[in-house]
Amino acid sequence: MKFASILALLIAIPSFADSSVNAKRDSALEAINSCVKRNEVASRECRKLNENIATLVEIYNRGDKSVLPTLFRFTYLTDFYGSALLHDPNYFLSALNKLPEKDQRAVAAGMAGPSVGLRSQQSFEAIRTVLSGVPDAAPYKGTSQICLKTLERMNAAFFSTYFPPRTFVSAAADFQVRWYSSEMYALGEESLWPLAGHGAESTYRLTYIPGFSGPTSITLSLAPDGEGIVAIKTLDADREITRTNETVRASRDQLDRFVSLLDQAHYWTTPTELERTGLDGAEWILEAVRNSRYRVVVRWCPDIERKSREEIPFAEACRLLFEIAGYKRTGC
């Protein structure tokens, strides 16, 4: 009789534990849904939002995958998304595939890393391998491609080298390389460095990165016979290409003025970057390949704050590229 009582107690313990976990899950879900519905960070329902999200992550990791659709609402869960994908790619991608494409893209961006990508190349390679290996016949193939393209764009610096080592030396150097590389890769631009493969006598590329819209690249190629061709690419705020490789011919007067302005700006000897003192605005990245030499100069809203004898002609040279390409900017 005593043995039977002990056995019944042992059987009841897992059931009690399960009910306790289910109660925690249901309580967290209810609080999160109330918070999302009110959409007020300071509301009573949202005061323990992070704690409730952590509860759902813990419950998911213990095997209850029913909470995943709720966790998809919070696209800053980068580490969780990566771990969940690697642990069970079939379930993760199947669940993500049920969301509208806009929401899929938001989750993909979260998984690819906040702002400028993942912290480690090892994490990037592991996730990339899984996404690349999804078979064409998989019902979530399209979703996996959205994730893969977003992952590669936001982490382009891990596999595309756009700048020589130590081009940037400030405390924000790593951030700059990853940010600029991401935008250049999104535009479909190839590296101008190393120099191999560039047949034009001279190549100049301006990458313009505004604060609140998509980037633009304008490339001027000077052939040995003196002919100049300008190509332009632009992306909208959703990183969709709106203009691709549209080309125009530059006149001799325009080319002479462009080269003259760069000479006045002391382009080949001026500092690669200056201390940035403003917010928002736009990054102007002007690269050049000439006589087997690579050079890049980066300015934030040139000649807005520093109206020096070098900054003004640098800005005018860049604006001339916009003019030749027939592109109208908004902002600095």
Residue pairs with C-beta under 8 A, 6 or more apart in sequence:
21 59
21 62
21 64
24 55
24 59
25 55
25 56
25 59
25 64
25 67
27 52
28 52
28 53
28 55
28 56
28 59
29 56
29 67
29 70
31 45
31 48
31 49
31 52
32 49
32 52
32 53
32 56
32 70
32 73
33 70
34 45
35 43
35 45
35 46
35 49
36 73
37 45
38 45
38 46
40 46
53 71
53 74
53 77
56 67
56 70
56 71
57 71
57 77
57 80
59 67
60 67
60 68
60 71
60 80
60 84
65 88
65 91
65 95
68 84
68 91
68 92
68 95
69 95
69 98
69 99
71 77
71 80
72 95
72 96
72 99
72 103
72 107
74 110
75 106
75 107
75 109
75 110
76 110
76 114
77 110
78 110
78 111
78 112
78 113
78 114
78 118
81 92
81 107
81 110
81 111
82 111
82 118
82 123
82 126
82 127
84 92
85 92
85 93
85 111
85 127
85 130
85 131
85 147
86 126
86 127
86 130
89 130
89 134
93 134
93 138
93 140
93 143
93 144
93 147
94 139
94 140
96 104
96 107
96 140
96 143
96 147
97 104
97 139
97 140
97 142
97 143
99 107
101 146
104 143
104 146
104 147
105 146
105 150
107 147
108 146
108 147
108 150
108 151
109 150
109 154
111 127
111 147
111 150
111 151
112 118
112 147
112 150
112 151
112 153
112 154
112 155
113 119
113 154
113 155
115 179
116 154
116 175
116 178
116 179
116 182
117 124
117 154
117 155
117 157
117 158
117 178
117 182
118 124
118 127
118 154
118 155
121 158
124 151
124 155
124 158
125 158
127 151
128 148
128 151
128 152
131 144
131 145
131 147
131 148
131 151
132 148
134 140
134 141
134 144
135 141
138 144
152 159
152 185
153 182
153 185
153 186
153 239
154 182
155 178
155 182
156 178
156 181
156 182
156 184
156 185
156 186
157 177
157 178
157 181
157 182
160 181
160 184
160 185
160 191
161 191
161 193
162 177
162 180
162 181
162 184
162 189
162 191
162 192
162 193
163 177
163 180
163 181
163 193
163 296
164 193
164 294
166 173
167 177
167 272
167 296
168 176
168 177
168 272
168 273
168 298
170 176
170 273
170 275
176 298
179 209
180 207
180 209
180 283
180 285
180 298
183 207
183 209
183 215
184 207
184 215
184 217
186 215
186 235
186 239
187 207
187 215
187 216
187 217
187 233
187 235
187 241
188 233
188 241
188 244
189 205
189 207
189 217
189 233
192 198
192 203
192 205
192 287
192 289
192 294
193 287
193 289
193 294
194 294
195 289
195 292
195 293
195 294
198 289
200 221
200 222
200 223
200 224
200 289
201 222
201 223
201 224
201 290
202 221
202 222
202 288
202 289
202 290
202 291
203 219
203 220
203 221
203 222
203 287
203 288
203 289
203 290
204 219
204 220
204 222
204 258
204 286
204 287
204 288
204 289
204 321
205 217
205 218
205 219
205 220
205 286
205 287
205 288
206 217
206 218
206 219
206 284
206 285
206 286
206 287
206 318
206 321
206 322
207 215
207 216
207 217
207 283
207 284
207 285
207 287
208 215
208 216
208 217
208 218
208 282
208 283
208 284
208 285
208 318
208 322
208 329
209 215
209 282
209 283
209 285
210 281
210 282
210 329
210 330
210 331
211 280
211 281
211 282
211 331
212 237
212 280
213 236
213 237
213 330
214 234
214 235
214 236
214 237
214 238
214 239
214 240
214 242
215 234
215 235
216 232
216 233
216 234
216 235
216 327
216 329
217 232
217 233
218 230
218 231
218 232
218 321
218 322
218 324
218 325
218 327
219 230
219 231
219 232
220 228
220 229
220 230
220 250
220 258
220 321
220 324
221 228
221 229
221 230
221 231
222 228
222 255
223 229
226 252
226 255
227 249
228 249
228 250
228 254
228 255
229 247
229 248
229 249
229 250
230 247
230 248
230 249
230 250
230 321
230 324
230 325
231 245
231 246
231 247
231 325
232 243
232 245
232 246
232 247
232 325
232 326
232 327
233 241
233 243
233 244
233 245
233 246
234 241
234 242
234 243
234 327
235 241
235 242
236 242
246 325
248 324
248 325
248 326
250 258
250 324
254 320
254 323
254 324
257 320
258 317
258 320
258 321
261 313
261 314
261 316
261 317
261 320
262 268
262 288
262 313
262 314
262 317
264 309
264 310
264 313
265 310
265 311
265 313
265 314
265 317
266 310
267 286
267 288
267 295
267 297
267 314
267 317
268 288
268 293
268 295
270 297
270 310
270 314
271 297
272 296
272 297
272 298
273 297
273 298
273 299
274 299
274 300
274 306
276 300
277 300
277 305
278 300
278 301
278 304
278 305
281 300
281 301
281 304
281 331
281 332
282 300
282 301
282 331
282 332
283 298
283 299
283 300
284 298
284 299
284 300
284 301
284 302
284 315
284 318
285 296
285 297
285 298
286 296
286 297
286 298
286 299
286 314
286 317
286 318
287 294
287 295
287 296
288 294
288 295
288 296
289 295
297 314
299 311
299 314
299 315
301 332
302 311
302 314
302 315
302 318
303 311
303 312
303 314
303 315
304 332
322 328
322 329
